[in-house]
Amino acid sequence: MNKIKFRAVRDVGSTIDVTIQFLRQNFSIISRSIFFIAIPFLLVGALLYSGIYIIQNSFSTESDVIYFLGVFITVMLIILYFFSIFPIIYEYMYLYQKSEDFRQITVSAVRKRVASRILSYIGNAFLIFFLSITVYVFGSLVTGLLMAIDIAVGAFGVFLFLCLLAYVSIAFSLIYAINLFEDVSFGIALNRSFYLLKGHFFTTFGLYITAFFISLSVTIIPSSSLPVLVEFLGTTFGINYSEVVVILLGFLYSFILLVVISVTLTASLFRYFSLVEGKEAMGAQEAIEQIGVGR
């Protein structure tokens, strides 16, 4: 297996191709990393929800406080499951790029990278969330004022607002990659994300949409079989086993979303390297510098 080159200018089709190639090549280590690092959050959340579900059906309404507390903790664990997928994929791709032999990368190495940088991911998430809320509130106020002046102008304002949200969201999606691979602060990463996206918004937006629908199409068969599974379990085991159905469906939907997230994240990282290479030709410069080296 040849190591995939990250720094290369790629169009949408080439980026999708290299994304699928990368995930196929590294499926074993990525899936094992997710299983040992992220799945425990999902498993504990599912078991906790099952216990709360059984308690709720066994006791009176006096257990409502415990029930809602348990559900809140469960939701937090499930959010941690999905959130931990981000650093797992990002940190594995970092190790992949830096390693001489990517086949030597272990789950332990990925876990150590994730643990050492998890606070950075959480901090970036809060800052991105704060900026997103700020942009949304400001855009909503401006749109509301335009709508009050004239409906037609307001409708055009809504369209511009949606375009602004799309542009800002895609720019924000590059911050994690810039922060990781360039080791810069959030402010520098934010500024650089808009610099890289300038003039490449539509192709990047098209890539994200394409990656999302391709990953979604892969999950059509398992998702369409879920109602059949529910009917089968309900008919076979009866209503008393409904909590089992809830847990099983939660796991299945979580794995379906895992596919969607993994494909989209990997495609976004390859897009980042393509944008960097297109603007700065870092990979081409390195190739020139390596000419004659080692001979």
N, C-alpha and C positions, 0 to 999 in steps of 0.2 A: 504494500500500500504506500503510495507516494503522499508526501505531506502536501496539503492544499495551501496554495499561496493566498495570503490575505490581501496584501497590498497590490491591487490590480483594478484598473478601470473596467467596470462591468455595466452592461445595460440591464434592464429589468429581467429579460429572459435568462441572461447569463447568471444573474444574481440568484434567481430561483433555482437554476440548475446546480450551482455550487452549494446552495443551502441544502438541497436534498442530498447531494453527494456527501457533504460534510456530516449530516445527521446519520446517513446510512453507514458511513465509515466509522463513526464514533458512537454508534447506538449503544453498544455494550457498556462503555464506561460512563456515558451520560445517564443512561437508565439506572445503572447501579448507584451512581451518585445521588440521583433523585430519590431512589428507593431508601437509601440509608440516611440521607440528610433531611429530605422533605416529607416523605411518607409518614414518619412517626407523628408529625403534627396532625395529619389527616386521620390517622388511625386513632389517636387519642381523642380527637374531636368527635369521631364517629361513635366510639365507645361511650364517651361522656354523654352525647346526645341520646344514645340508646338508653342509658341509665336514667337520665332525666325523663325521657318519654315514658318509661315503665313506671317511674315514681309518680308522674302526673296522672297516669291511669289508675294508680293504686290508692291514692290518697285524695283528700278533699281539696277544696280551693285554697286552704291554708298554706299549701305548698307552692303557691304562685310565685312568691318571692324567690324561693330556691330554684324554681323552674326557670324563671327569666334570668337569674344569675348564671345558671348552668348553660342556658342557651347563649348568653353573652360570651362566656368563656369558650364555648364551642365555636362560635363564629370567629372569635379572635384566633383560635388555633387553625381554623380553616384558612383564614386570611394569611397567617404565617406560612402555611403550606404553599399557597400560591406565590406569596412574596419571596419565599426562599428559592423558588425556581429561577428567578432573575439572576441572583448572584451565582447560582450553580452553573448555569450556562455561560454567563459572562466570565467567571473565573476559570472555567475549564478552557474556554477559547483563549484566555490569556496564557494559561499554562501551555496550551497547544502551540501557540505562536512562539513562545520563548524556549520550548524544549527542543533539544537536538533530535530526540526520538520520542514522538508523541505516544508511542505504544507503551512507554514506561510510566506514563501518568497513572497514578493510583487514586482510589476514592479518598484515601487518607490525605493525599496532597490537596485534592479539591476541597475537602472539609476544612483543612487548615487555612486555606486561602479565604474561604467563605467566612470562617470564624474571625479571622484577623481584620476583615474589611466590612463586616456586617453593619457596624455603626456608621460607616460612610454611606452605605446604601440607605439606611434609615434616615440619616440626616438629609441626604439628597431628596428622598421621598417627601419629607416634610417641607423642604424649601420649594420643591416643584408644586406641591399641593397648595402652598400659600400663594405662589405666583399665579397658579391656575385660577384660584378663587378671585384674586385681584383682577385678573384679566376678564373673568366672567362677569364680575359685579360691574366693572367699568363699562364693558361692552353692553351689558343689559341696560344700564342707565342711559347711555347714549342712544341705544335703539329705542328705548321707551320714549325719550324726548322727540326723536324723529317721528315715531308713530303718532305722538300727540299733535305734531305739526301737520302731517299729511300721511294718509294711509299708504299711498304709492311710495312716497319717500321712505316711510317706515318699513315697507316690505323690502325695498332695496337695501335698507340698513340692516335688516335681518340677514339677508344674503351675504352682505359684507362681513357681518359679525360671525356667521358660520365659517366663512373663508378664513377669517382671522383665527378662530379657534382651531381649525384644521392646521393652519400654518404653525401656530404656536405649539400645538400638541406634538407635531412631528419634530420641531426644533428641540423641544424638551426631551424627546425620546433619544436624542443623540448625546445628552449630557452624561449619562452613565458610561457610555463607551469612551467619551473624551476624558472623563475623570479617571477611568481605569487605565487606558492605554497610554495616556499622555501625562498622567500623574499631576494634574493641575487642580486648583481650587474650584469651587462651585461657580464663582463669579466669572472666572476665565473660561470655564467650560460652557457657561451660558452664552457668553459673547461669541465664543468660537462656534457653537452650534448654529447660530444664525448666519455666521460667516460661511460655514460649509454648505448650508441649505440654500443660500442665495443663488438664484438662477437654476436650482435643481428641485424645486418644490413639487412640480407636477409629476416628474418621473419617480420621485421618492414616494409621493402619495400613491401613485399607481402601483408601485412595488408593494407597499403595505397592504393595499386592497387585494392585490393578486395573491400574496402570501396568505392572507387571512382566508380567502375563499378556497384556495387549494387545500389548506389544512382542514378547513371545515368540510370540504367534500370527502376527505379521507374518513371523517367521523360520521358520515351520513348513515352508513349501514349499522354501526353499533347504536347510534342514537335512535334510529327508527325501530330497532328491536326492543327498546326499553318498555314501551307500552305492552308489547306481547309478553315480556318477562313479568311485568306487574300483574297482568291478567292470570298468567300461569301460577305465580306464587299465591295470589289471592284465592284462586280456585283450589289449589292443592292443599295449602296450609290454613286457609281461613283468615278471618280478620284479626285473630289473636296474634298473628305473626306480622302485623303491619309494620312494626318497628324494624324488623329484618329487611323488609322491602325498602323502607326509608334509607337505611344504612347502605344497602346494596346499590340503590339508585344514586345515592350521594357519591359513592366510590366510582361508579361508572361515569357519571357526568364529570367528576374530577379528572379522570384519566382522559376523557374526551377534550376537556379544556386544556389539559397538559399538552396534548398534541398541537392544539392551536397556538398556545403560548410559545412552545419550543420552536415551531417553524417561524413564527413572526419575529421572535427575538433574534434568532440566528440570521434571518434575512436582514434585519435592521443593522446588525453588526457588520455584515458583509457590505451593506450599503454605506455605512460609516467609512470603511476602508476604501471603498470606491470613490467616495467624495474627497477624502484626503488625498488619494493618489491623483485624482483628476485636477485638484487645485495645487498640489505641492510636489507631485511626482517623487514621493519618498522612496517607493519601491524601486523605481527606475534608477534613482541615484545610487541606492545600495547595490543594485546589480552592476552598475558601472564601476563602483569602488571595489567590487569583488573580482573584477577581471584580472586574471593573472595571479590571484592570491592562492596559495597552496600548491603552486606548480614548481 
